[in-house]
């Protein structure tokens, strides 16, 4: 396993926990989508080198920050 895999997996779990805590509605759906994206990135990170995932992580963080506000 690579470091990127562990990093994305941890973020996927945290995003899923946040989604479960939210009341039903659009923010919950967005947070679940963010969790899915992190999960898919973790699957991909298990197969490829770590360096290529920095931009993917930055792009995934943007929607997550929008859900927080």
C-alpha positions as CSV (number, residue, x, y, z in Angstrom):
1,X,0.0,0.0,0.0
2,X,1.2,3.5,-0.7
3,X,1.0,6.6,1.4
4,X,-1.5,8.2,-1.0
5,X,-3.8,5.2,-0.6
6,X,-3.8,5.5,3.2
7,X,-4.3,9.3,3.0
8,X,-7.3,9.1,0.6
9,X,-8.8,6.2,2.5
10,X,-8.6,8.2,5.8
11,X,-10.3,11.2,4.1
12,X,-13.0,8.9,2.6
13,X,-13.8,7.5,6.0
14,X,-13.9,11.0,7.6
15,X,-16.1,12.4,4.8
16,X,-18.5,9.4,5.2
17,X,-18.7,10.0,9.0
18,X,-19.5,13.7,8.3
19,X,-22.2,12.7,5.8
20,X,-23.8,10.4,8.3
21,X,-24.0,13.2,10.9
22,X,-25.7,15.7,8.6
23,X,-29.5,15.9,8.4
24,X,-31.1,14.7,5.2
25,X,-30.8,17.2,2.3
26,X,-28.5,18.6,-0.3
27,X,-25.4,19.1,2.0
28,X,-25.6,15.4,3.0
29,X,-25.7,14.3,-0.7
30,X,-22.8,16.5,-1.5
31,X,-20.8,15.1,1.4
32,X,-21.6,11.6,0.3
33,X,-20.3,12.4,-3.2
34,X,-17.1,13.8,-1.7
35,X,-16.7,10.5,0.2
36,X,-17.2,8.5,-3.0
37,X,-14.6,10.6,-4.8
38,X,-12.0,10.0,-2.1
39,X,-12.9,6.3,-2.1
40,X,-12.3,6.1,-5.9
41,X,-9.1,8.1,-5.5
42,X,-7.8,5.7,-2.9
43,X,-8.5,2.7,-5.2
44,X,-6.6,4.4,-8.0
45,X,-3.7,5.4,-5.6
46,X,-3.2,1.8,-4.7
47,X,-2.2,1.1,-8.4
48,X,-0.1,4.2,-9.4
49,X,2.7,6.3,-7.9
50,X,2.0,8.9,-5.2
51,X,3.2,12.0,-7.1
52,X,0.3,12.0,-9.5
53,X,-2.3,12.3,-6.9
54,X,-1.5,15.7,-5.5
55,X,-3.7,17.5,-8.0
56,X,-6.5,15.0,-7.6
57,X,-6.5,15.6,-3.9
58,X,-6.6,19.4,-4.3
59,X,-9.6,19.1,-6.7
60,X,-11.4,16.8,-4.2
61,X,-10.8,19.3,-1.3
62,X,-12.7,22.1,-3.1
63,X,-16.2,20.6,-3.0
64,X,-15.6,19.4,0.5
65,X,-14.8,22.9,1.7
66,X,-17.9,24.2,-0.1
67,X,-20.1,21.7,1.9
68,X,-18.6,23.0,5.2
69,X,-19.7,26.6,4.6
